[in-house]
Amino acid sequence: MLDGQSFSFTERTDSLGRSVIMPYLPLTLSSGNSSVEVMALLDTGASVNVLPLGYAPA
């Protein structure tokens, strides 16, 4: 990987009160003279592979 960067995992609480640890990426969104700093979920690949219902491997 060229010019790779590391981002730490952040612990948050989901809507059911469970603790979840996810990697977040800090972003600055801007339009014209306005900007806002946000945290976006970083896509690190699937930790669980999910197949459609009824899928049967050949």
Predicted model as a PDB file, atoms N, CA, C, CB and O in Angstrom, pLDDT in the B-factor column:
MODEL        1                                                                  
ATOM      1  N   MET A   1       0.854  -1.169   0.000  1.00 53.00           N  
ATOM      2  CA  MET A   1       0.000   0.000   0.000  1.00 53.00           C  
ATOM      3  C   MET A   1       0.902   1.234   0.000  1.00 53.00           C  
ATOM      4  CB  MET A   1      -0.973  -0.003   1.228  1.00 53.00           C  
ATOM      5  O   MET A   1       1.735   1.389   0.893  1.00 53.00           O  
ATOM      6  N   LEU A   2       0.749   2.087  -0.964  1.00 71.00           N  
ATOM      7  CA  LEU A   2       1.527   3.312  -1.035  1.00 71.00           C  
ATOM      8  C   LEU A   2       0.851   4.420  -0.240  1.00 71.00           C  
ATOM      9  CB  LEU A   2       1.723   3.740  -2.489  1.00 71.00           C  
ATOM     10  O   LEU A   2      -0.370   4.569  -0.279  1.00 71.00           O  
ATOM     11  N   ASP A   3       1.652   5.193   0.477  1.00 76.00           N  
ATOM     12  CA  ASP A   3       1.141   6.323   1.243  1.00 76.00           C  
ATOM     13  C   ASP A   3      -0.011   5.934   2.167  1.00 76.00           C  
ATOM     14  CB  ASP A   3       0.692   7.415   0.305  1.00 76.00           C  
ATOM     15  O   ASP A   3      -0.985   6.678   2.281  1.00 76.00           O  
ATOM     16  N   GLY A   4       0.084   4.793   2.819  1.00 75.00           N  
ATOM     17  CA  GLY A   4      -0.972   4.341   3.731  1.00 75.00           C  
ATOM     18  C   GLY A   4      -1.025   5.172   4.992  1.00 75.00           C  
ATOM     19  O   GLY A   4      -0.023   5.755   5.408  1.00 75.00           O  
ATOM     20  N   GLN A   5      -2.194   5.224   5.596  1.00 77.00           N  
ATOM     21  CA  GLN A   5      -2.390   5.927   6.857  1.00 77.00           C  
ATOM     22  C   GLN A   5      -3.099   5.002   7.828  1.00 77.00           C  
ATOM     23  CB  GLN A   5      -3.196   7.237   6.653  1.00 77.00           C  
ATOM     24  O   GLN A   5      -3.847   4.115   7.417  1.00 77.00           O  
ATOM     25  N   SER A   6      -2.867   5.205   9.093  1.00 79.00           N  
ATOM     26  CA  SER A   6      -3.539   4.430  10.135  1.00 79.00           C  
ATOM     27  C   SER A   6      -4.577   5.299  10.824  1.00 79.00           C  
ATOM     28  CB  SER A   6      -2.520   3.880  11.163  1.00 79.00           C  
ATOM     29  O   SER A   6      -4.352   6.487  11.057  1.00 79.00           O  
ATOM     30  N   PHE A   7      -5.713   4.699  11.147  1.00 78.00           N  
ATOM     31  CA  PHE A   7      -6.774   5.380  11.875  1.00 78.00           C  
ATOM     32  C   PHE A   7      -7.176   4.492  13.044  1.00 78.00           C  
ATOM     33  CB  PHE A   7      -7.999   5.694  10.949  1.00 78.00           C  
ATOM     34  O   PHE A   7      -7.366   3.286  12.885  1.00 78.00           O  
ATOM     35  N   SER A   8      -7.301   5.091  14.203  1.00 80.00           N  
ATOM     36  CA  SER A   8      -7.627   4.316  15.394  1.00 80.00           C  
ATOM     37  C   SER A   8      -9.105   3.927  15.420  1.00 80.00           C  
ATOM     38  CB  SER A   8      -7.272   5.106  16.649  1.00 80.00           C  
ATOM     39  O   SER A   8      -9.951   4.578  14.807  1.00 80.00           O  
ATOM     40  N   PHE A   9      -9.383   2.862  16.136  1.00 84.00           N  
ATOM     41  CA  PHE A   9     -10.762   2.435  16.331  1.00 84.00           C  
ATOM     42  C   PHE A   9     -11.325   3.221  17.516  1.00 84.00           C  
ATOM     43  CB  PHE A   9     -10.857   0.879  16.574  1.00 84.00           C  
ATOM     44  O   PHE A   9     -10.629   3.463  18.502  1.00 84.00           O  
ATOM     45  N   THR A  10     -12.592   3.613  17.402  1.00 86.00           N  
ATOM     46  CA  THR A  10     -13.245   4.417  18.423  1.00 86.00           C  
ATOM     47  C   THR A  10     -14.407   3.640  19.014  1.00 86.00           C  
ATOM     48  CB  THR A  10     -13.727   5.761  17.843  1.00 86.00           C  
ATOM     49  O   THR A  10     -15.190   3.028  18.288  1.00 86.00           O  
ATOM     50  N   GLU A  11     -14.516   3.668  20.332  1.00 88.00           N  
ATOM     51  CA  GLU A  11     -15.626   2.985  21.002  1.00 88.00           C  
ATOM     52  C   GLU A  11     -16.822   3.928  21.071  1.00 88.00           C  
ATOM     53  CB  GLU A  11     -15.214   2.511  22.432  1.00 88.00           C  
ATOM     54  O   GLU A  11     -16.705   5.065  21.528  1.00 88.00           O  
ATOM     55  N   ARG A  12     -17.954   3.451  20.620  1.00 85.00           N  
ATOM     56  CA  ARG A  12     -19.203   4.212  20.672  1.00 85.00           C  
ATOM     57  C   ARG A  12     -20.295   3.307  21.233  1.00 85.00           C  
ATOM     58  CB  ARG A  12     -19.598   4.759  19.254  1.00 85.00           C  
ATOM     59  O   ARG A  12     -20.109   2.096  21.352  1.00 85.00           O  
ATOM     60  N   THR A  13     -21.420   3.899  21.571  1.00 89.00           N  
ATOM     61  CA  THR A  13     -22.569   3.140  22.050  1.00 89.00           C  
ATOM     62  C   THR A  13     -23.659   3.219  20.994  1.00 89.00           C  
ATOM     63  CB  THR A  13     -23.077   3.677  23.427  1.00 89.00           C  
ATOM     64  O   THR A  13     -24.021   4.309  20.551  1.00 89.00           O  
ATOM     65  N   ASP A  14     -24.188   2.052  20.587  1.00 84.00           N  
ATOM     66  CA  ASP A  14     -25.241   2.051  19.575  1.00 84.00           C  
ATOM     67  C   ASP A  14     -26.593   2.377  20.198  1.00 84.00           C  
ATOM     68  CB  ASP A  14     -25.300   0.694  18.863  1.00 84.00           C  
ATOM     69  O   ASP A  14     -26.685   2.613  21.402  1.00 84.00           O  
ATOM     70  N   SER A  15     -27.639   2.390  19.379  1.00 88.00           N  
ATOM     71  CA  SER A  15     -28.976   2.781  19.844  1.00 88.00           C  
ATOM     72  C   SER A  15     -29.560   1.829  20.880  1.00 88.00           C  
ATOM     73  CB  SER A  15     -29.915   2.869  18.673  1.00 88.00           C  
ATOM     74  O   SER A  15     -30.508   2.185  21.580  1.00 88.00           O  
ATOM     75  N   LEU A  16     -29.001   0.608  20.988  1.00 90.00           N  
ATOM     76  CA  LEU A  16     -29.479  -0.357  21.989  1.00 90.00           C  
ATOM     77  C   LEU A  16     -28.624  -0.341  23.249  1.00 90.00           C  
ATOM     78  CB  LEU A  16     -29.494  -1.762  21.399  1.00 90.00           C  
ATOM     79  O   LEU A  16     -28.825  -1.157  24.150  1.00 90.00           O  
ATOM     80  N   GLY A  17     -27.663   0.592  23.316  1.00 91.00           N  
ATOM     81  CA  GLY A  17     -26.817   0.709  24.494  1.00 91.00           C  
ATOM     82  C   GLY A  17     -25.615  -0.212  24.484  1.00 91.00           C  
ATOM     83  O   GLY A  17     -24.899  -0.297  25.482  1.00 91.00           O  
ATOM     84  N   ARG A  18     -25.372  -0.912  23.371  1.00 90.00           N  
ATOM     85  CA  ARG A  18     -24.233  -1.823  23.282  1.00 90.00           C  
ATOM     86  C   ARG A  18     -22.985  -1.045  22.876  1.00 90.00           C  
ATOM     87  CB  ARG A  18     -24.517  -2.967  22.273  1.00 90.00           C  
ATOM     88  O   ARG A  18     -23.056  -0.082  22.112  1.00 90.00           O  
ATOM     89  N   SER A  19     -21.856  -1.477  23.396  1.00 90.00           N  
ATOM     90  CA  SER A  19     -20.584  -0.860  23.039  1.00 90.00           C  
ATOM     91  C   SER A  19     -20.081  -1.471  21.737  1.00 90.00           C  
ATOM     92  CB  SER A  19     -19.538  -1.039  24.175  1.00 90.00           C  
ATOM     93  O   SER A  19     -19.989  -2.692  21.616  1.00 90.00           O  
ATOM     94  N   VAL A  20     -19.755  -0.623  20.763  1.00 85.00           N  
ATOM     95  CA  VAL A  20     -19.213  -1.088  19.493  1.00 85.00           C  
ATOM     96  C   VAL A  20     -17.924  -0.328  19.211  1.00 85.00           C  
ATOM     97  CB  VAL A  20     -20.242  -0.899  18.334  1.00 85.00           C  
ATOM     98  O   VAL A  20     -17.814   0.859  19.518  1.00 85.00           O  
ATOM     99  N   ILE A  21     -16.962  -1.009  18.633  1.00 86.00           N  
ATOM    100  CA  ILE A  21     -15.683  -0.390  18.322  1.00 86.00           C  
ATOM    101  C   ILE A  21     -15.522  -0.385  16.812  1.00 86.00           C  
ATOM    102  CB  ILE A  21     -14.499  -1.139  19.016  1.00 86.00           C  
ATOM    103  O   ILE A  21     -15.487  -1.443  16.184  1.00 86.00           O  
ATOM    104  N   MET A  22     -15.424   0.816  16.221  1.00 84.00           N  
ATOM    105  CA  MET A  22     -15.361   0.984  14.773  1.00 84.00           C  
ATOM    106  C   MET A  22     -14.260   1.976  14.408  1.00 84.00           C  
ATOM    107  CB  MET A  22     -16.723   1.458  14.220  1.00 84.00           C  
ATOM    108  O   MET A  22     -13.916   2.851  15.203  1.00 84.00           O  
ATOM    109  N   PRO A  23     -13.704   1.835  13.190  1.00 84.00           N  
ATOM    110  CA  PRO A  23     -12.702   2.810  12.747  1.00 84.00           C  
ATOM    111  C   PRO A  23     -13.378   4.027  12.123  1.00 84.00           C  
ATOM    112  CB  PRO A  23     -11.726   2.166  11.738  1.00 84.00           C  
ATOM    113  O   PRO A  23     -14.187   3.882  11.207  1.00 84.00           O  
ATOM    114  N   TYR A  24     -13.061   5.203  12.600  1.00 85.00           N  
ATOM    115  CA  TYR A  24     -13.644   6.429  12.067  1.00 85.00           C  
ATOM    116  C   TYR A  24     -12.561   7.302  11.440  1.00 85.00           C  
ATOM    117  CB  TYR A  24     -14.384   7.202  13.175  1.00 85.00           C  
ATOM    118  O   TYR A  24     -11.419   7.320  11.899  1.00 85.00           O  
ATOM    119  N   LEU A  25     -12.930   8.016  10.397  1.00 85.00           N  
ATOM    120  CA  LEU A  25     -12.035   8.882   9.646  1.00 85.00           C  
ATOM    121  C   LEU A  25     -12.507  10.321   9.794  1.00 85.00           C  
ATOM    122  CB  LEU A  25     -11.976   8.468   8.151  1.00 85.00           C  
ATOM    123  O   LEU A  25     -13.657  10.617   9.469  1.00 85.00           O  
ATOM    124  N   PRO A  26     -11.649  11.235  10.278  1.00 86.00           N  
ATOM    125  CA  PRO A  26     -12.066  12.632  10.390  1.00 86.00           C  
ATOM    126  C   PRO A  26     -12.119  13.286   9.006  1.00 86.00           C  
ATOM    127  CB  PRO A  26     -11.105  13.412  11.317  1.00 86.00           C  
ATOM    128  O   PRO A  26     -11.176  13.160   8.224  1.00 86.00           O  
ATOM    129  N   LEU A  27     -13.217  13.983   8.701  1.00 89.00           N  
ATOM    130  CA  LEU A  27     -13.402  14.665   7.420  1.00 89.00           C  
ATOM    131  C   LEU A  27     -13.830  16.097   7.646  1.00 89.00           C  
ATOM    132  CB  LEU A  27     -14.435  13.933   6.555  1.00 89.00           C  
ATOM    133  O   LEU A  27     -14.501  16.404   8.632  1.00 89.00           O  
ATOM    134  N   THR A  28     -13.447  16.973   6.739  1.00 94.00           N  
ATOM    135  CA  THR A  28     -13.953  18.339   6.730  1.00 94.00           C  
ATOM    136  C   THR A  28     -14.749  18.508   5.449  1.00 94.00           C  
ATOM    137  CB  THR A  28     -12.791  19.397   6.834  1.00 94.00           C  
ATOM    138  O   THR A  28     -14.196  18.427   4.352  1.00 94.00           O  
ATOM    139  N   LEU A  29     -16.056  18.744   5.586  1.00 92.00           N  
ATOM    140  CA  LEU A  29     -16.932  18.965   4.442  1.00 92.00           C  
ATOM    141  C   LEU A  29     -17.091  20.463   4.262  1.00 92.00           C  
ATOM    142  CB  LEU A  29     -18.319  18.267   4.635  1.00 92.00           C  
ATOM    143  O   LEU A  29     -17.347  21.183   5.227  1.00 92.00           O  
ATOM    144  N   SER A  30     -16.941  20.937   3.034  1.00 95.00           N  
ATOM    145  CA  SER A  30     -17.065  22.372   2.810  1.00 95.00           C  
ATOM    146  C   SER A  30     -17.831  22.670   1.539  1.00 95.00           C  
ATOM    147  CB  SER A  30     -15.698  23.018   2.751  1.00 95.00           C  
ATOM    148  O   SER A  30     -17.791  21.914   0.568  1.00 95.00           O  
ATOM    149  N   SER A  31     -18.536  23.803   1.572  1.00 93.00           N  
ATOM    150  CA  SER A  31     -19.296  24.301   0.432  1.00 93.00           C  
ATOM    151  C   SER A  31     -19.307  25.818   0.526  1.00 93.00           C  
ATOM    152  CB  SER A  31     -20.758  23.715   0.402  1.00 93.00           C  
ATOM    153  O   SER A  31     -19.842  26.391   1.476  1.00 93.00           O  
ATOM    154  N   GLY A  32     -18.714  26.458  -0.465  1.00 93.00           N  
ATOM    155  CA  GLY A  32     -18.643  27.916  -0.419  1.00 93.00           C  
ATOM    156  C   GLY A  32     -17.837  28.374   0.776  1.00 93.00           C  
ATOM    157  O   GLY A  32     -16.688  27.963   0.942  1.00 93.00           O  
ATOM    158  N   ASN A  33     -18.423  29.225   1.616  1.00 95.00           N  
ATOM    159  CA  ASN A  33     -17.734  29.744   2.797  1.00 95.00           C  
ATOM    160  C   ASN A  33     -18.018  28.939   4.061  1.00 95.00           C  
ATOM    161  CB  ASN A  33     -18.124  31.177   3.021  1.00 95.00           C  
ATOM    162  O   ASN A  33     -17.554  29.303   5.141  1.00 95.00           O  
ATOM    163  N   SER A  34     -18.777  27.848   3.937  1.00 95.00           N  
ATOM    164  CA  SER A  34     -19.148  27.058   5.109  1.00 95.00           C  
ATOM    165  C   SER A  34     -18.382  25.741   5.129  1.00 95.00           C  
ATOM    166  CB  SER A  34     -20.662  26.793   5.126  1.00 95.00           C  
ATOM    167  O   SER A  34     -18.092  25.157   4.085  1.00 95.00           O  
ATOM    168  N   SER A  35     -18.061  25.286   6.334  1.00 95.00           N  
ATOM    169  CA  SER A  35     -17.438  23.971   6.485  1.00 95.00           C  
ATOM    170  C   SER A  35     -17.875  23.366   7.815  1.00 95.00           C  
ATOM    171  CB  SER A  35     -15.881  24.071   6.404  1.00 95.00           C  
ATOM    172  O   SER A  35     -18.238  24.075   8.754  1.00 95.00           O  
ATOM    173  N   VAL A  36     -17.828  22.043   7.868  1.00 94.00           N  
ATOM    174  CA  VAL A  36     -18.185  21.328   9.086  1.00 94.00           C  
ATOM    175  C   VAL A  36     -17.245  20.127   9.215  1.00 94.00           C  
ATOM    176  CB  VAL A  36     -19.695  20.878   9.066  1.00 94.00           C  
ATOM    177  O   VAL A  36     -16.931  19.461   8.228  1.00 94.00           O  
ATOM    178  N   GLU A  37     -16.807  19.863  10.436  1.00 93.00           N  
ATOM    179  CA  GLU A  37     -15.938  18.717  10.712  1.00 93.00           C  
ATOM    180  C   GLU A  37     -16.824  17.562  11.146  1.00 93.00           C  
ATOM    181  CB  GLU A  37     -14.861  19.051  11.809  1.00 93.00           C  
ATOM    182  O   GLU A  37     -17.678  17.727  12.017  1.00 93.00           O  
ATOM    183  N   VAL A  38     -16.626  16.386  10.540  1.00 90.00           N  
ATOM    184  CA  VAL A  38     -17.432  15.208  10.847  1.00 90.00           C  
ATOM    185  C   VAL A  38     -16.522  13.993  10.993  1.00 90.00           C  
ATOM    186  CB  VAL A  38     -18.498  14.964   9.747  1.00 90.00           C  
ATOM    187  O   VAL A  38     -15.349  14.031  10.624  1.00 90.00           O  
ATOM    188  N   MET A  39     -17.078  12.927  11.532  1.00 86.00           N  
ATOM    189  CA  MET A  39     -16.387  11.644  11.607  1.00 86.00           C  
ATOM    190  C   MET A  39     -17.149  10.671  10.725  1.00 86.00           C  
ATOM    191  CB  MET A  39     -16.284  11.119  13.088  1.00 86.00           C  
ATOM    192  O   MET A  39     -18.360  10.507  10.878  1.00 86.00           O  
ATOM    193  N   ALA A  40     -16.446  10.023   9.802  1.00 85.00           N  
ATOM    194  CA  ALA A  40     -17.068   9.068   8.883  1.00 85.00           C  
ATOM    195  C   ALA A  40     -16.571   7.666   9.204  1.00 85.00           C  
ATOM    196  CB  ALA A  40     -16.760   9.434   7.401  1.00 85.00           C  
ATOM    197  O   ALA A  40     -15.418   7.483   9.594  1.00 85.00           O  
ATOM    198  N   LEU A  41     -17.438   6.685   9.039  1.00 83.00           N  
ATOM    199  CA  LEU A  41     -17.058   5.296   9.264  1.00 83.00           C  
ATOM    200  C   LEU A  41     -16.131   4.860   8.137  1.00 83.00           C  
ATOM    201  CB  LEU A  41     -18.313   4.371   9.346  1.00 83.00           C  
ATOM    202  O   LEU A  41     -16.463   5.019   6.962  1.00 83.00           O  
ATOM    203  N   LEU A  42     -14.994   4.322   8.481  1.00 80.00           N  
ATOM    204  CA  LEU A  42     -13.994   3.886   7.516  1.00 80.00           C  
ATOM    205  C   LEU A  42     -14.294   2.458   7.079  1.00 80.00           C  
ATOM    206  CB  LEU A  42     -12.571   3.987   8.113  1.00 80.00           C  
ATOM    207  O   LEU A  42     -14.469   1.575   7.919  1.00 80.00           O  
ATOM    208  N   ASP A  43     -14.353   2.227   5.772  1.00 76.00           N  
ATOM    209  CA  ASP A  43     -14.626   0.896   5.235  1.00 76.00           C  
ATOM    210  C   ASP A  43     -13.334   0.095   5.224  1.00 76.00           C  
ATOM    211  CB  ASP A  43     -15.238   0.978   3.806  1.00 76.00           C  
ATOM    212  O   ASP A  43     -12.455   0.344   4.399  1.00 76.00           O  
ATOM    213  N   THR A  44     -13.213  -0.865   6.136  1.00 73.00           N  
ATOM    214  CA  THR A  44     -12.014  -1.687   6.225  1.00 73.00           C  
ATOM    215  C   THR A  44     -12.239  -3.078   5.647  1.00 73.00           C  
ATOM    216  CB  THR A  44     -11.560  -1.793   7.668  1.00 73.00           C  
ATOM    217  O   THR A  44     -11.379  -3.948   5.778  1.00 73.00           O  
ATOM    218  N   GLY A  45     -13.376  -3.293   5.016  1.00 72.00           N  
ATOM    219  CA  GLY A  45     -13.711  -4.610   4.494  1.00 72.00           C  
ATOM    220  C   GLY A  45     -14.657  -5.322   5.440  1.00 72.00           C  
ATOM    221  O   GLY A  45     -14.775  -4.960   6.610  1.00 72.00           O  
ATOM    222  N   ALA A  46     -15.317  -6.322   4.928  1.00 62.00           N  
ATOM    223  CA  ALA A  46     -16.305  -7.042   5.727  1.00 62.00           C  
ATOM    224  C   ALA A  46     -15.637  -7.930   6.765  1.00 62.00           C  
ATOM    225  CB  ALA A  46     -17.205  -7.877   4.829  1.00 62.00           C  
ATOM    226  O   ALA A  46     -14.686  -8.647   6.453  1.00 62.00           O  
ATOM    227  N   SER A  47     -16.128  -7.887   7.985  1.00 63.00           N  
ATOM    228  CA  SER A  47     -15.644  -8.814   9.003  1.00 63.00           C  
ATOM    229  C   SER A  47     -16.471 -10.094   8.992  1.00 63.00           C  
ATOM    230  CB  SER A  47     -15.689  -8.162  10.395  1.00 63.00           C  
ATOM    231  O   SER A  47     -16.065 -11.113   9.552  1.00 63.00           O  
ATOM    232  N   VAL A  48     -17.637 -10.031   8.346  1.00 64.00           N  
ATOM    233  CA  VAL A  48     -18.510 -11.193   8.191  1.00 64.00           C  
ATOM    234  C   VAL A  48     -19.002 -11.202   6.756  1.00 64.00           C  
ATOM    235  CB  VAL A  48     -19.710 -11.162   9.208  1.00 64.00           C  
ATOM    236  O   VAL A  48     -19.489 -10.185   6.262  1.00 64.00           O  
ATOM    237  N   ASN A  49     -18.883 -12.333   6.084  1.00 61.00           N  
ATOM    238  CA  ASN A  49     -19.403 -12.458   4.736  1.00 61.00           C  
ATOM    239  C   ASN A  49     -20.857 -12.883   4.804  1.00 61.00           C  
ATOM    240  CB  ASN A  49     -18.574 -13.464   3.910  1.00 61.00           C  
ATOM    241  O   ASN A  49     -21.198 -13.837   5.502  1.00 61.00           O  
ATOM    242  N   VAL A  50     -21.715 -12.176   4.081  1.00 64.00           N  
ATOM    243  CA  VAL A  50     -23.143 -12.451   4.106  1.00 64.00           C  
ATOM    244  C   VAL A  50     -23.581 -12.843   2.693  1.00 64.00           C  
ATOM    245  CB  VAL A  50     -23.950 -11.212   4.628  1.00 64.00           C  
ATOM    246  O   VAL A  50     -23.287 -12.144   1.724  1.00 64.00           O  
ATOM    247  N   LEU A  51     -24.272 -13.947   2.596  1.00 62.00           N  
ATOM    248  CA  LEU A  51     -24.780 -14.410   1.304  1.00 62.00           C  
ATOM    249  C   LEU A  51     -26.292 -14.228   1.262  1.00 62.00           C  
ATOM    250  CB  LEU A  51     -24.400 -15.897   1.055  1.00 62.00           C  
ATOM    251  O   LEU A  51     -26.955 -14.283   2.298  1.00 62.00           O  
ATOM    252  N   PRO A  52     -26.842 -14.011   0.064  1.00 64.00           N  
ATOM    253  CA  PRO A  52     -28.299 -13.869  -0.044  1.00 64.00           C  
ATOM    254  C   PRO A  52     -29.024 -15.121   0.420  1.00 64.00           C  
ATOM    255  CB  PRO A  52     -28.693 -13.551  -1.480  1.00 64.00           C  
ATOM    256  O   PRO A  52     -28.495 -16.226   0.303  1.00 64.00           O  
ATOM    257  N   LEU A  53     -30.230 -14.956   0.945  1.00 65.00           N  
ATOM    258  CA  LEU A  53     -31.048 -16.077   1.383  1.00 65.00           C  
ATOM    259  C   LEU A  53     -31.297 -17.018   0.221  1.00 65.00           C  
ATOM    260  CB  LEU A  53     -32.377 -15.588   1.974  1.00 65.00           C  
ATOM    261  O   LEU A  53     -31.662 -16.578  -0.869  1.00 65.00           O  
ATOM    262  N   GLY A  54     -31.111 -18.270   0.435  1.00 64.00           N  
ATOM    263  CA  GLY A  54     -31.357 -19.264  -0.612  1.00 64.00           C  
ATOM    264  C   GLY A  54     -30.136 -19.553  -1.470  1.00 64.00           C  
ATOM    265  O   GLY A  54     -30.218 -20.349  -2.405  1.00 64.00           O  
ATOM    266  N   TYR A  55     -29.007 -18.925  -1.171  1.00 58.00           N  
ATOM    267  CA  TYR A  55     -27.791 -19.156  -1.961  1.00 58.00           C  
ATOM    268  C   TYR A  55     -27.254 -20.539  -1.641  1.00 58.00           C  
ATOM    269  CB  TYR A  55     -26.712 -18.067  -1.675  1.00 58.00           C  
ATOM    270  O   TYR A  55     -27.112 -20.909  -0.476  1.00 58.00           O  
ATOM    271  N   ALA A  56     -26.957 -21.297  -2.685  1.00 60.00           N  
ATOM    272  CA  ALA A  56     -26.380 -22.616  -2.508  1.00 60.00           C  
ATOM    273  C   ALA A  56     -25.097 -22.683  -3.341  1.00 60.00           C  
ATOM    274  CB  ALA A  56     -27.393 -23.742  -2.920  1.00 60.00           C  
ATOM    275  O   ALA A  56     -25.157 -22.583  -4.567  1.00 60.00           O  
ATOM    276  N   PRO A  57     -23.941 -22.851  -2.696  1.00 61.00           N  
ATOM    277  CA  PRO A  57     -22.695 -22.940  -3.460  1.00 61.00           C  
ATOM    278  C   PRO A  57     -22.707 -24.146  -4.390  1.00 61.00           C  
ATOM    279  CB  PRO A  57     -21.493 -23.020  -2.516  1.00 61.00           C  
ATOM    280  O   PRO A  57     -23.281 -25.185  -4.065  1.00 61.00           O  
ATOM    281  N   ALA A  58     -22.076 -24.001  -5.537  1.00 59.00           N  
ATOM    282  CA  ALA A  58     -22.042 -25.089  -6.525  1.00 59.00           C  
ATOM    283  C   ALA A  58     -21.095 -26.181  -6.115  1.00 59.00           C  
ATOM    284  CB  ALA A  58     -21.646 -24.563  -7.887  1.00 59.00           C  
ATOM    285  O   ALA A  58     -20.946 -27.170  -6.833  1.00 59.00           O  
TER     286      ALA A  58                                                      
ENDMDL                                                                          
END                                                                             
